[in-house]
Amino acid sequence: MSTEPKILAPGDTIGILGGGQLARMIALAAAPLGLKAHIYAPEEGSPAFDVAGTHTRAAYDDFAALERFAKSVDVVTYEFENVPVYTAEFLSRHVPVHPGARALGITQDRLEEKTFVSRLGIETAPFAAVQDEAELEAALAEIGRPAVLKTRRFGYDGKGQVIIREGDDAAAAFKAVGRHPSILEGFVPFEREVSVVAARTEDGRFKAYEVTENEHRHHILFRSTVPADVTPAVDAVAREIARRIGESLGYVGVFAVEMFLVVVDGAQGVIVNEIAPRVHNSGHWTLNGALTSQFEQHVRAIAGWPLGAVERLGRVEMTNLIGDEADSWRDLLDEPGAHLHLYGKAEARPGRKMGHVTRIFEED
């Protein structure tokens, strides 16, 4: 394969690994730009299948199916970070894959990710690797309590983690995360949770949306609001952190950096929590609330096209619809100024993201 950046043309096809709502919204964003989508996912009835011209239902280790998929598309991306690295590496021998396997590998492992960010000189919570109960006890002695024990891999929306407070049994905490290789993180006394959604092209062009303020309930994102209650200086610092991370990863596409907003001696600052190598729930507000949505921006970035403008269109609030909250769709459609997005999932389960609604208000 050529090492020159590939620039797609209208009529070309984007291959998307994963068939959930993020793939669905990427495919929908590609269509007005004249690009086709081919979804590759193992799950039957994946929501993205409904909106893509082509789909393949096969496992991520089915290399014959992956090779056929690669030959049918012009670039490959993915909608979630738990695609196996070997899948991305295999595909990259046949077709450009954005973001690349290195970014995927680093962000799949919380210890690798924290180490990567820390080596850039960017502040994170104190952390230590935990392989067994003895290492957990040593890490607690060094970091202190309260602390958060997280599996190194395959955790999202609060899964695979437990808080260890004074008096809690460390062995029980390690058992609660399945005794998997883990990371212990010091608890950060934060004011709010914020994020930056940004995009980078293969030739280094970069744009970041302004800082988004996020409210979680039961470890699931409930609401995102823009503008966030941060100073202009913090907004600039947070965007610069995202730029440095994207550049150091050689990242291509949209990604998010989740951060804690802290206040020290009356001054605001940010501490990096996690990197998400994909379009992100906290960027859903851009779908109606910004000049260019994060989904169109991702398509532009992986296609090698100019990045779109990131300015917002007012004061914006995005609320997730979890489980049977999506049953209120009729009322939401009747609400002036509300923009409803349902994900086409067949079954509403507790804790499952079924859709979101975006509201845009005039500036105060």
KEGURO-898594 format. One record per residue (C-alpha): residue in one letter; x, y, z. Coordinates in steps of 0.2 Angstrom, whole numbers, padded with zeros to 4 digits, always signed. Layout:
N
AXYZ...
***
This chain:
364
M+0000+0000+0000S+0006+0018-0003T+0011+0028+0012E+0004+0044+0004P-0012+0050+0012K-0027+0044+0003I-0040+0057-0002L-0057+0050-0005A-0069+0056-0018P-0088+0056-0018G-0094+0039-0023D-0081+0031-0012T-0085+0019+0002I-0081+0020+0021G-0080+0004+0030I-0085+0005+0048L-0081-0008+0061G-0096-0009+0074G-0114-0008+0070G-0121+0003+0085Q-0128+0021+0086L-0111+0029+0083A-0108+0019+0066R-0126+0023+0062M-0123+0042+0064I-0107+0041+0055A-0115+0033+0040L-0129+0046+0040A-0116+0060+0040A-0107+0052+0025A-0122+0051+0014P-0125+0070+0011L-0106+0071+0006G-0109+0058-0007L-0100+0044+0002K-0106+0026+0005A-0105+0016+0020H-0102-0003+0023I-0104-0009+0041Y-0095-0024+0048A-0102-0030+0064P-0105-0048+0072E-0121-0043+0080E-0138-0048+0072G-0149-0033+0069S-0136-0020+0072P-0144-0002+0071A-0131+0004+0058F-0137-0009+0046D-0153+0000+0043V-0145+0016+0036A-0130+0009+0026G-0130+0003+0008T-0120-0013+0013H-0117-0023+0028T-0107-0038+0033R-0111-0049+0048A-0095-0058+0053A-0083-0060+0068Y-0068-0048+0070D-0057-0063+0069D-0065-0070+0053F-0050-0065+0042A-0058-0071+0025A-0073-0060+0029L-0061-0045+0034E-0051-0047+0018R-0067-0046+0007F-0073-0031+0017A-0056-0022+0015K-0057-0025-0004S-0075-0017-0005V-0070-0001+0004D-0058+0014+0002V-0055+0017+0020V-0059+0009+0037T-0064+0017+0053Y-0072+0010+0069E-0086+0016+0081F-0079+0009+0097E-0062+0006+0105N-0064-0013+0109V-0061-0019+0091P-0046-0031+0092V-0030-0023+0088Y-0026-0038+0077T-0041-0034+0067A-0035-0016+0063E-0018-0022+0060F-0024-0035+0047L-0035-0023+0038S-0021-0010+0037R-0012-0022+0026H-0026-0020+0013V-0034-0003+0016P-0030+0013+0026V-0037+0012+0043H-0041+0028+0053P-0037+0030+0067G-0023+0018+0067A-0019+0002+0077R-0007+0011+0088A-0020+0023+0094L-0032+0009+0097G-0020-0001+0107I-0015+0013+0118T-0032+0018+0122Q-0039+0000+0125D-0027-0002+0140R-0030+0011+0154L-0012+0008+0161E-0005+0011+0144E-0016+0026+0141K-0012+0034+0158T+0007+0031+0155F+0006+0039+0138V-0003+0054+0144S+0009+0056+0159R+0024+0055+0148L+0018+0070+0138G+0019+0080+0154I+0000+0081+0155E-0007+0079+0172T-0018+0064+0177A-0023+0056+0193P-0009+0046+0202F-0010+0028+0196A-0001+0011+0198A-0002-0005+0190V-0011-0019+0199Q-0009-0038+0195D-0013-0046+0211E-0019-0042+0229A-0001-0039+0235E+0001-0026+0222L-0016-0018+0226E-0011-0017+0244A+0006-0009+0240A-0003+0003+0228L-0016+0009+0241A-0002+0012+0253E+0007+0023+0240I-0009+0032+0233G-0020+0032+0248R-0039+0031+0249P-0052+0034+0242A-0045+0027+0226V-0053+0019+0211L-0048+0001+0205K-0052-0001+0186T-0049-0016+0175R-0036-0011+0162R-0047-0016+0148F-0065-0018+0142G-0073-0005+0154Y-0086+0008+0150D-0101+0017+0158G-0094+0013+0175K-0092-0006+0172G-0076-0014+0178Q-0072-0002+0192V-0075+0000+0210I-0071+0014+0223I-0060+0008+0238R-0064+0019+0253E-0057+0019+0271G-0061+0002+0279D-0065-0006+0263D-0057-0023+0260A-0044-0023+0246A-0046-0042+0242A-0065-0039+0240A-0062-0025+0228F-0050-0035+0218K-0063-0049+0217A-0076-0037+0212V-0066-0032+0196G-0064-0051+0192R-0046-0051+0198H-0041-0045+0180P-0025-0035+0177S-0030-0018+0184I-0025+0000+0187L-0027+0009+0204E-0031+0028+0202G-0031+0041+0215F-0047+0049+0218V-0048+0067+0211P-0058+0080+0220F-0066+0088+0205E-0078+0101+0203R-0086+0095+0186E-0082+0083+0172V-0078+0090+0155S-0072+0084+0139V-0065+0091+0122V-0070+0083+0106A-0057+0086+0092A-0052+0080+0075R-0036+0078+0066T-0032+0074+0048E-0017+0063+0042D-0008+0078+0036G-0009+0086+0054R-0024+0098+0052F-0033+0100+0068K-0049+0107+0075A-0057+0106+0092Y-0074+0110+0098E-0075+0120+0114V-0075+0112+0131T-0091+0102+0135E-0098+0101+0153N-0104+0083+0157E-0116+0077+0170H-0116+0058+0174R-0129+0048+0183H-0126+0030+0188H-0110+0031+0178I-0119+0035+0162L-0118+0051+0153F-0135+0060+0157R-0132+0078+0150S-0119+0088+0141T-0120+0107+0140V-0111+0120+0130P-0104+0132+0134A-0096+0124+0149D-0093+0134+0165V-0075+0136+0162T-0063+0151+0160P-0057+0155+0142A-0040+0151+0148V-0045+0133+0154D-0054+0131+0137A-0038+0135+0128V-0028+0124+0139A-0040+0109+0137R-0040+0111+0118E-0021+0112+0118I-0020+0096+0128A-0031+0087+0115R-0020+0094+0101R-0005+0087+0109I-0013+0070+0112G-0019+0069+0094E-0002+0074+0087S+0008+0062+0098L-0004+0047+0093G-0003+0052+0075Y-0022+0051+0076V-0033+0053+0061G-0052+0056+0064V-0062+0062+0079F-0058+0058+0097A-0062+0064+0114V-0052+0068+0129E-0062+0067+0145M-0056+0078+0159F-0059+0083+0177L-0061+0101+0181V-0052+0105+0197V-0050+0121+0207V-0034+0125+0217D-0032+0141+0226G-0047+0148+0217A-0040+0144+0200Q-0047+0132+0188G-0037+0118+0180V-0040+0101+0171I-0034+0084+0174V-0035+0071+0160N-0046+0056+0164E-0047+0046+0148I-0045+0046+0129A-0059+0039+0118P-0053+0035+0100R-0069+0038+0092V-0084+0050+0090H-0090+0052+0108N-0107+0053+0117S-0102+0070+0124G-0100+0077+0106H-0118+0072+0101W-0123+0091+0104T-0114+0095+0089L-0126+0086+0078N-0138+0100+0078G-0129+0113+0089A-0113+0116+0079L-0109+0121+0061T-0101+0104+0058S-0107+0089+0068Q-0093+0078+0075F-0099+0064+0064E-0097+0074+0048Q-0080+0080+0055H-0075+0062+0057V-0080+0058+0039R-0070+0073+0033A-0055+0069+0043I-0053+0051+0038A-0057+0055+0020G-0043+0068+0019W-0055+0082+0016P-0055+0100+0024L-0061+0100+0042G-0077+0109+0045A-0081+0124+0056V-0083+0120+0075E-0093+0135+0081R-0109+0132+0090L-0126+0138+0085G-0132+0144+0103R-0132+0138+0120V-0134+0119+0118E-0140+0105+0129M-0139+0087+0125T-0149+0074+0135N-0147+0055+0133L-0163+0044+0133I-0159+0029+0143G-0170+0013+0143D-0189+0017+0142E-0185+0036+0143A-0186+0035+0124D-0204+0031+0125S-0207+0049+0127W-0203+0052+0109R-0220+0059+0104D-0219+0072+0118L-0201+0077+0112L-0207+0079+0094D-0220+0091+0100E-0207+0101+0110P-0202+0117+0100G-0183+0117+0097A-0180+0099+0102H-0170+0088+0090L-0174+0070+0093H-0162+0056+0088L-0167+0038+0091Y-0155+0024+0088G-0166+0010+0080K-0163-0002+0094A-0176-0016+0095E-0176-0018+0114A-0176-0004+0128R-0166-0011+0143P-0161-0002+0159G-0145+0008+0157R-0146+0006+0138K-0144+0022+0127M-0159+0022+0116G-0157+0040+0109H-0154+0058+0113V-0162+0074+0112T-0153+0091+0108R-0160+0108+0113I-0153+0124+0107F-0156+0140+0116E-0152+0158+0112E-0137+0165+0121D-0140+0173+0138
***
